[in-house]
């Protein structure tokens, strides 16, 4: 053995060597040096010898030759599941029965004060000169703190896994080679399959595509790029294809993971399902187009109202009155649609609203009757202004301009069409107009598939509007993704 000397203390080396030789020559002293508990039993399991550390761990010093302490000096012993061990079930008894060493056996020992410790025992057989088993020696150490730390670490790991499972976003982790090491329930739902840990690589899903539909190789997916470059990957929209063929647009967020020394140990990826966002974007586009169409239609109606009001007005006051009334009729139709989220409106509600200003003083002179039927928004706008025009003309020149005239609005439904009839009776003598009125123009512009028939009979004006209910846009298709 090479001796070491340090400056002026070189003369102490012989004294230390002699002290070590003296200590090693004494079995008892050697045992007391050890930081672990050590005890020996004979072949019958009787406790023969133990060191001070063993007594400290047991919580007492068992007397020698006491038959109560066989196979150990522990007051009580328990399995890891909490079951009490009988003396014959102790690890020392097992070793003496088989003659085979026992390695890293965990058990709990109870002490006289009621406390417990978790110990790790290693037991070896002792043989005599003739090769026969004469006993055994056990070395055991306190691992209570380590077990508590392991339990806390396990509890924390379980808590984090439970938290990740509860998240609505798909999350999974891989090792440095890209093999899956964890995935949450949301990952199963998004991918449409249950991944295989340690086997599947790079992704929890099946095929991956770019937004334009071109396929992406597994080694070129965002997770693979993050692991290869050691850098997070952000803002790359992708599409996952499930086993059933459905496709889900996603935003992946792969992030490399490093240990305390900076070495790459894997990566974590979060996949955000953006199906609803994509649908909302498509819905927004459709709504903007529909809004533009509605605005253009409204401007066309306003333009027709303006032109007709200018032609028919003899003064600025007359223009203001007619133009204002027609705009109010248009606004009333719009408000009716807004109350129904622009899905349409009942013809009866539209008629009552438009004709109410002309029947305030003579409600019994205005009869409105017909079955319940819902009109499309374009029909509501056009018919709303037409009904206002009919009411205005009747109040100025027709049946509502005297004290005895009456008007009736009724409609029927046959073969998917509405036949709406406006009838005036007992008014002033009727004079056919010399040119087409606003009502005819609005019907032609707003309802191109409808027809309007004006009859200027001696008893009063009759206006018949034939409107189809089947002239509707095709139903909106559900949103899909490539």
C-alpha positions as CSV (number, residue, x, y, z in Angstrom):
1,X,0.0,0.0,0.0
2,X,1.3,3.4,-0.9
3,X,1.8,5.7,2.1
4,X,0.8,9.4,1.9
5,X,2.6,12.1,3.8
6,X,1.6,15.8,4.2
7,X,4.4,18.3,5.1
8,X,5.1,18.3,8.9
9,X,2.5,15.7,9.6
10,X,4.6,12.9,8.0
11,X,5.7,11.7,11.4
12,X,2.0,11.0,12.3
13,X,1.6,8.3,9.6
14,X,3.1,5.4,11.7
15,X,0.9,6.3,14.6
16,X,-2.2,6.3,12.4
17,X,-1.2,3.0,10.8
18,X,-0.8,1.4,14.3
19,X,-4.2,2.7,15.4
20,X,-5.9,1.3,12.3
21,X,-4.3,-2.1,12.9
22,X,-5.5,-2.1,16.5
23,X,-9.0,-1.2,15.5
24,X,-9.2,-3.8,12.7
25,X,-8.0,-6.5,15.1
26,X,-11.1,-5.9,17.2
27,X,-14.4,-7.2,15.7
28,X,-16.5,-5.1,18.1
29,X,-14.6,-1.9,17.3
30,X,-14.9,-2.5,13.5
31,X,-18.7,-2.9,13.9
32,X,-19.0,0.3,15.8
33,X,-17.2,2.2,13.0
34,X,-19.8,1.3,10.5
35,X,-22.6,3.8,9.8
36,X,-25.1,1.1,9.2
37,X,-26.8,-1.4,11.5
38,X,-25.2,-4.9,11.7
39,X,-26.4,-7.9,13.6
40,X,-25.7,-11.6,13.5
41,X,-27.9,-14.6,14.2
42,X,-27.0,-18.3,14.7
43,X,-28.5,-21.0,12.5
44,X,-31.6,-21.1,14.8
45,X,-32.2,-17.3,14.3
46,X,-31.1,-16.3,17.8
47,X,-29.7,-12.8,18.0
48,X,-26.0,-13.2,18.8
49,X,-24.4,-9.8,18.2
50,X,-25.3,-6.3,17.0
51,X,-23.6,-2.9,16.9
52,X,-24.7,0.4,18.4
53,X,-26.1,1.7,15.2
54,X,-28.4,-1.4,15.0
55,X,-29.7,-0.6,18.5
56,X,-30.3,3.1,17.5
57,X,-32.3,2.0,14.5
58,X,-34.3,-0.6,16.5
59,X,-35.0,2.1,19.2
60,X,-33.8,-0.2,22.0
61,X,-31.0,-2.6,22.9
62,X,-32.5,-6.1,23.0
63,X,-30.9,-8.4,25.7
64,X,-28.9,-11.3,24.5
65,X,-30.3,-14.8,24.8
66,X,-33.9,-13.4,24.9
67,X,-36.0,-15.9,22.9
68,X,-38.4,-13.1,21.9
69,X,-35.9,-11.6,19.5
70,X,-35.3,-14.2,16.8
71,X,-34.1,-13.3,13.3
72,X,-33.9,-9.6,14.3
73,X,-33.7,-7.2,17.2
74,X,-36.6,-5.1,15.9
75,X,-39.6,-4.6,18.2
76,X,-41.9,-5.2,15.2
77,X,-41.5,-5.6,11.5
78,X,-43.9,-4.9,8.6
79,X,-44.0,-5.6,4.9
80,X,-44.1,-2.6,2.5
81,X,-47.9,-3.0,2.3
82,X,-48.2,-2.6,6.1
83,X,-48.8,-6.2,7.0
84,X,-47.2,-7.4,10.3
85,X,-44.4,-9.9,9.8
86,X,-44.2,-12.9,12.0
87,X,-40.7,-13.8,13.2
88,X,-40.6,-16.8,10.8
89,X,-41.4,-14.5,7.9
90,X,-38.4,-12.2,8.6
91,X,-35.7,-11.9,5.8
92,X,-33.1,-13.5,8.1
93,X,-35.4,-16.5,8.5
94,X,-35.8,-16.8,4.8
95,X,-32.0,-16.7,4.3
96,X,-31.4,-19.3,7.0
97,X,-34.0,-21.6,5.3
98,X,-32.5,-21.2,1.8
99,X,-28.8,-20.4,2.4
100,X,-29.1,-17.8,-0.3
101,X,-28.1,-14.1,0.2
102,X,-30.9,-11.5,0.2
103,X,-30.2,-8.2,-1.5
104,X,-31.9,-4.8,-1.1
105,X,-35.0,-6.0,0.8
106,X,-37.2,-3.2,2.0
107,X,-39.2,-3.4,5.2
108,X,-40.6,-1.2,8.0
109,X,-39.5,-1.7,11.6
110,X,-41.6,-0.6,14.5
111,X,-39.9,0.8,17.6
112,X,-41.0,0.7,21.2
113,X,-42.0,4.4,21.1
114,X,-44.4,3.7,18.3
115,X,-42.4,5.3,15.5
116,X,-41.5,3.5,12.4
117,X,-38.5,3.4,10.0
118,X,-38.1,2.0,6.6
119,X,-34.8,0.1,6.2
120,X,-33.0,-1.6,3.4
121,X,-31.5,-5.0,4.4
122,X,-28.8,-7.1,2.8
123,X,-28.3,-10.5,4.4
124,X,-25.5,-13.0,3.9
125,X,-25.0,-16.6,5.2
126,X,-22.1,-17.5,7.5
127,X,-20.4,-20.9,7.0
128,X,-18.1,-22.7,9.3
129,X,-14.8,-24.3,8.4
130,X,-16.6,-27.4,7.4
131,X,-18.8,-25.5,5.0
132,X,-22.0,-25.9,7.0
133,X,-24.3,-23.0,7.6
134,X,-23.8,-21.6,11.1
135,X,-25.8,-18.4,10.9
136,X,-26.2,-15.1,9.1
137,X,-25.2,-11.5,9.2
138,X,-27.6,-8.6,8.2
139,X,-26.5,-5.1,7.2
140,X,-29.4,-2.7,7.2
141,X,-29.6,1.1,6.8
142,X,-32.3,3.7,7.4
143,X,-33.9,4.8,4.1
144,X,-36.9,6.5,5.6
145,X,-35.9,10.0,4.3
146,X,-35.2,8.6,0.9
147,X,-38.6,6.8,0.8
148,X,-40.4,9.9,1.9
149,X,-38.6,11.8,-0.9
150,X,-39.5,9.1,-3.4
151,X,-43.1,9.1,-2.3
152,X,-43.3,12.9,-2.6
153,X,-41.6,12.8,-6.0
154,X,-44.1,10.1,-7.0
155,X,-47.0,12.1,-5.7
156,X,-45.8,15.2,-7.5
157,X,-45.3,13.2,-10.7
158,X,-48.9,11.8,-10.3
159,X,-50.2,15.4,-9.6
160,X,-48.5,16.7,-12.7
161,X,-49.8,13.8,-14.8
162,X,-53.3,14.3,-13.5
163,X,-53.0,18.0,-14.3
164,X,-51.8,17.4,-17.8
165,X,-54.6,14.8,-18.3
166,X,-57.1,17.5,-17.2
167,X,-55.9,20.0,-19.8
168,X,-58.0,20.4,-22.9
169,X,-55.0,20.7,-25.1
170,X,-53.2,17.6,-26.4
171,X,-49.8,17.2,-24.7
172,X,-47.1,14.6,-25.1
173,X,-43.4,14.1,-24.4
174,X,-40.6,12.2,-26.1
175,X,-37.1,11.2,-25.3
176,X,-34.1,12.5,-27.2
177,X,-34.6,10.0,-30.0
178,X,-38.2,11.1,-30.4
179,X,-39.9,8.1,-28.9
180,X,-43.1,8.8,-26.9
181,X,-42.8,8.8,-23.1
182,X,-46.1,10.4,-22.1
183,X,-49.4,11.5,-23.6
184,X,-52.6,12.9,-22.0
185,X,-56.3,12.0,-22.7
186,X,-56.7,15.1,-25.0
187,X,-53.9,13.7,-27.2
188,X,-56.0,10.5,-27.7
189,X,-59.0,12.5,-28.5
190,X,-57.2,14.7,-31.0
191,X,-55.3,11.9,-32.8
192,X,-58.2,9.4,-32.7
193,X,-56.0,6.6,-31.5
194,X,-54.1,5.5,-28.4
195,X,-50.3,5.9,-29.0
196,X,-47.8,3.2,-27.9
197,X,-45.2,4.5,-25.5
198,X,-41.6,3.7,-26.4
199,X,-42.7,2.7,-29.9
200,X,-44.4,5.6,-31.6
201,X,-42.1,8.4,-32.5
202,X,-42.3,12.2,-33.1
203,X,-46.1,12.4,-33.0
204,X,-49.3,11.0,-31.3
205,X,-51.2,11.2,-34.6
206,X,-51.1,9.5,-37.9
207,X,-50.4,11.4,-41.1
208,X,-49.4,15.0,-41.0
209,X,-50.1,17.6,-43.7
210,X,-49.4,21.3,-44.4
211,X,-52.4,23.7,-44.7
212,X,-52.2,23.3,-48.5
213,X,-52.7,19.5,-48.2
214,X,-49.1,18.4,-49.0
215,X,-47.9,15.5,-46.7
216,X,-45.1,16.0,-44.1
217,X,-42.6,13.2,-43.5
218,X,-42.3,12.1,-39.8
219,X,-38.7,13.2,-39.6
220,X,-39.7,16.7,-40.9
221,X,-42.5,17.3,-38.4
222,X,-42.3,20.2,-35.9
223,X,-41.4,17.9,-33.0
224,X,-38.5,16.3,-35.0
225,X,-37.2,19.8,-36.0
226,X,-37.3,21.0,-32.4
227,X,-35.3,18.0,-31.1
228,X,-32.8,18.2,-34.0
229,X,-32.2,21.9,-33.6
230,X,-32.6,22.2,-29.9
231,X,-34.9,25.2,-30.4
232,X,-38.7,25.6,-29.9
233,X,-40.9,25.7,-33.0
234,X,-43.8,28.2,-33.2
235,X,-46.4,29.4,-35.5
236,X,-46.6,26.4,-37.9
237,X,-50.1,25.5,-38.7
238,X,-50.5,21.8,-39.6
239,X,-53.3,19.2,-40.2
240,X,-53.5,15.8,-38.4
241,X,-55.3,13.0,-40.2
242,X,-57.1,10.6,-37.9
243,X,-57.3,6.8,-38.6
244,X,-60.9,7.3,-39.8
245,X,-59.8,9.8,-42.4
246,X,-61.1,13.0,-40.7
247,X,-58.6,15.9,-40.5
248,X,-58.0,18.3,-37.7
249,X,-56.2,21.7,-38.1
250,X,-53.7,22.2,-35.3
251,X,-51.0,24.6,-34.0
252,X,-48.1,22.6,-32.5
253,X,-45.8,24.0,-29.9
254,X,-42.8,21.6,-29.5
255,X,-40.2,22.7,-27.0
256,X,-36.9,20.8,-26.3
257,X,-36.1,19.7,-22.7
258,X,-32.6,19.8,-21.2
259,X,-31.2,18.4,-17.9
260,X,-29.2,20.4,-15.4
261,X,-26.1,20.0,-17.4
262,X,-27.7,21.4,-20.6
263,X,-27.9,18.0,-22.3
264,X,-31.0,17.4,-24.5
265,X,-33.2,14.7,-22.9
266,X,-36.3,15.0,-25.0
267,X,-39.1,17.4,-25.8
268,X,-42.7,18.3,-24.9
269,X,-45.3,19.3,-27.5
270,X,-48.7,20.9,-27.1
271,X,-51.2,20.5,-30.0
272,X,-53.9,23.1,-30.0
273,X,-57.0,22.1,-32.0
274,X,-58.0,25.2,-34.0
275,X,-61.0,23.7,-35.8
276,X,-63.4,26.2,-34.1
277,X,-61.1,29.1,-35.0
278,X,-60.9,28.0,-38.6
279,X,-64.7,27.5,-38.7
280,X,-65.0,31.0,-37.2
281,X,-62.8,32.4,-39.8
282,X,-64.8,30.8,-42.6
283,X,-68.0,31.9,-40.9
284,X,-66.6,35.5,-40.7
285,X,-65.8,35.4,-44.4
286,X,-69.3,34.2,-45.2
287,X,-70.9,36.8,-42.9
288,X,-68.8,39.6,-44.5
289,X,-69.9,38.5,-47.9
290,X,-73.5,38.3,-46.8
291,X,-73.3,41.7,-45.1
292,X,-71.9,43.2,-48.3
293,X,-74.7,41.7,-50.3
294,X,-77.3,43.0,-47.8
295,X,-75.8,46.5,-47.8
296,X,-75.7,46.6,-51.6
297,X,-79.4,45.5,-51.7
298,X,-80.3,48.2,-49.1
299,X,-78.4,50.8,-51.1
300,X,-80.3,49.7,-54.2
301,X,-83.6,50.1,-52.4
302,X,-82.6,53.5,-51.0
303,X,-81.6,54.6,-54.5
304,X,-84.9,53.5,-55.9
305,X,-86.7,55.3,-53.1
306,X,-84.7,58.5,-53.7
307,X,-85.3,58.5,-57.4
308,X,-89.0,57.9,-57.2
309,X,-89.4,60.4,-54.4
310,X,-87.7,63.1,-56.5
311,X,-89.7,62.3,-59.6
312,X,-93.1,62.4,-57.8
313,X,-92.4,65.4,-55.5
314,X,-93.5,68.9,-56.5
315,X,-91.5,70.6,-53.7
316,X,-88.7,70.0,-51.3
317,X,-91.2,69.6,-48.5
318,X,-93.1,66.9,-50.4
319,X,-89.8,65.2,-51.2
320,X,-88.8,65.2,-47.5
321,X,-92.1,63.8,-46.4
322,X,-92.3,61.0,-48.9
323,X,-88.6,60.1,-48.6
324,X,-88.7,60.1,-44.8
325,X,-91.7,57.9,-44.7
326,X,-90.2,55.4,-47.1
327,X,-86.9,55.3,-45.2
328,X,-88.9,54.7,-42.0
329,X,-90.6,51.8,-43.7
330,X,-87.3,50.4,-44.7
331,X,-85.9,50.9,-41.1
332,X,-89.0,49.1,-39.7
333,X,-88.4,46.1,-41.9
334,X,-84.7,46.1,-40.8
335,X,-85.6,46.2,-37.2
336,X,-88.0,43.3,-37.6
337,X,-85.2,41.3,-39.2
338,X,-82.7,42.2,-36.5
339,X,-85.1,41.0,-33.8
340,X,-85.0,37.6,-35.5
341,X,-81.2,37.6,-36.0
342,X,-81.8,38.3,-39.7
343,X,-83.3,34.8,-40.3
344,X,-86.5,36.2,-41.7
345,X,-89.8,37.5,-40.4
346,X,-93.5,36.6,-40.3
347,X,-95.6,38.2,-43.1
348,X,-98.3,39.0,-40.6
349,X,-95.9,40.9,-38.4
350,X,-94.4,42.8,-41.4
351,X,-97.9,43.8,-42.6
352,X,-99.1,45.0,-39.3
353,X,-96.0,47.1,-38.7
354,X,-96.0,48.7,-42.1
355,X,-99.7,49.5,-42.2
356,X,-100.1,50.6,-38.6
357,X,-99.4,54.3,-39.3
358,X,-102.3,54.5,-41.8
359,X,-104.8,52.7,-39.6
360,X,-104.4,54.5,-36.3
361,X,-107.6,56.4,-36.5
362,X,-109.6,53.8,-38.4
363,X,-108.4,50.4,-37.5
364,X,-111.6,48.8,-38.5
365,X,-111.0,50.0,-42.1
366,X,-107.8,48.0,-42.4
367,X,-108.3,44.2,-42.6
368,X,-105.2,41.9,-42.5
369,X,-105.7,38.2,-42.8
370,X,-103.6,35.2,-43.9
371,X,-101.9,32.0,-42.7
372,X,-98.6,32.1,-40.8
373,X,-95.7,32.2,-43.2
374,X,-92.0,33.2,-42.8
375,X,-90.4,35.4,-45.4
376,X,-86.7,35.5,-46.3
377,X,-84.8,38.7,-45.4
378,X,-84.8,39.9,-49.1
379,X,-88.5,39.4,-49.2
380,X,-89.0,41.3,-46.0
381,X,-87.1,44.3,-47.2
382,X,-88.8,44.5,-50.6
383,X,-92.4,43.8,-49.4
384,X,-92.0,46.1,-46.4
385,X,-91.4,49.1,-48.6
386,X,-94.1,48.0,-51.1
387,X,-96.7,47.7,-48.3
388,X,-95.7,51.1,-47.0
389,X,-96.2,52.4,-50.6
390,X,-99.6,50.8,-50.8
391,X,-100.6,52.3,-47.5
392,X,-99.3,55.8,-48.4
393,X,-101.1,55.8,-51.8
394,X,-104.4,54.7,-50.1
395,X,-104.1,57.4,-47.5
396,X,-103.4,60.1,-50.1
397,X,-105.4,59.2,-53.1
398,X,-107.3,55.9,-52.4
399,X,-109.7,54.3,-50.0
400,X,-108.2,55.7,-46.9
401,X,-108.3,59.3,-48.2
402,X,-112.1,59.6,-47.4
403,X,-114.3,58.6,-44.4
404,X,-115.9,55.5,-45.9
405,X,-113.2,53.6,-47.8
406,X,-111.7,50.4,-46.7
407,X,-108.6,48.3,-47.5
408,X,-107.9,44.6,-47.1
409,X,-104.7,42.7,-47.3
410,X,-104.9,38.9,-47.4
411,X,-102.8,36.1,-48.7
412,X,-102.9,32.4,-49.4
413,X,-100.3,29.7,-49.9
414,X,-100.5,27.2,-52.7
415,X,-97.8,24.9,-54.2
416,X,-95.0,26.7,-52.5
417,X,-96.1,30.2,-53.5
418,X,-97.7,33.1,-51.7
419,X,-100.5,34.9,-53.5
420,X,-100.8,38.3,-51.7
421,X,-103.8,40.6,-52.6
422,X,-104.3,44.2,-51.7
423,X,-107.8,45.5,-52.2
424,X,-109.3,49.0,-51.9
425,X,-113.0,49.6,-51.8
426,X,-115.4,52.7,-51.6
427,X,-112.6,55.2,-52.2
428,X,-112.5,58.1,-54.7
429,X,-112.7,57.3,-58.4
430,X,-109.6,55.4,-59.6
431,X,-107.3,56.9,-62.2
432,X,-104.6,54.6,-63.6
433,X,-101.0,56.0,-63.2
434,X,-99.1,57.1,-66.3
435,X,-95.9,55.4,-65.3
436,X,-94.6,52.5,-63.2
437,X,-94.6,53.2,-59.5
438,X,-92.1,52.5,-56.8
439,X,-93.8,49.3,-55.7
440,X,-93.4,47.7,-59.1
441,X,-89.7,48.7,-59.3
442,X,-88.9,47.3,-55.8
443,X,-90.6,44.0,-56.7
444,X,-88.7,43.8,-59.9
445,X,-85.3,44.6,-58.2
446,X,-85.8,42.9,-54.8
447,X,-87.8,39.9,-55.9
448,X,-86.9,39.1,-59.5
449,X,-88.9,35.8,-59.5
450,X,-92.1,37.5,-58.2
451,X,-94.8,39.1,-60.3
452,X,-97.0,42.1,-59.5
453,X,-100.4,42.7,-61.1
454,X,-102.1,46.1,-60.8
455,X,-105.8,46.4,-61.4
456,X,-107.4,49.8,-61.4
457,X,-111.1,48.8,-61.0
458,X,-113.9,51.2,-60.6
459,X,-114.4,50.3,-56.9
460,X,-110.7,50.7,-56.1
461,X,-107.2,49.6,-56.7
462,X,-106.3,45.9,-56.5
463,X,-102.6,44.8,-56.3
464,X,-101.8,41.1,-56.6
465,X,-98.2,39.9,-55.8
466,X,-97.3,36.3,-56.7
467,X,-94.2,35.3,-54.6
468,X,-92.5,32.0,-54.6
469,X,-91.4,30.4,-51.3
470,X,-89.0,28.1,-53.0
471,X,-86.8,30.9,-54.3
472,X,-84.3,30.4,-51.4
473,X,-80.5,30.1,-51.3
474,X,-79.2,26.6,-50.9
475,X,-78.6,25.5,-47.3
476,X,-75.1,26.4,-45.9
477,X,-72.8,23.5,-46.1
478,X,-71.0,22.5,-42.9
479,X,-67.4,23.8,-42.7
480,X,-64.7,21.3,-43.6
481,X,-61.0,21.4,-43.9
482,X,-58.7,19.8,-46.5
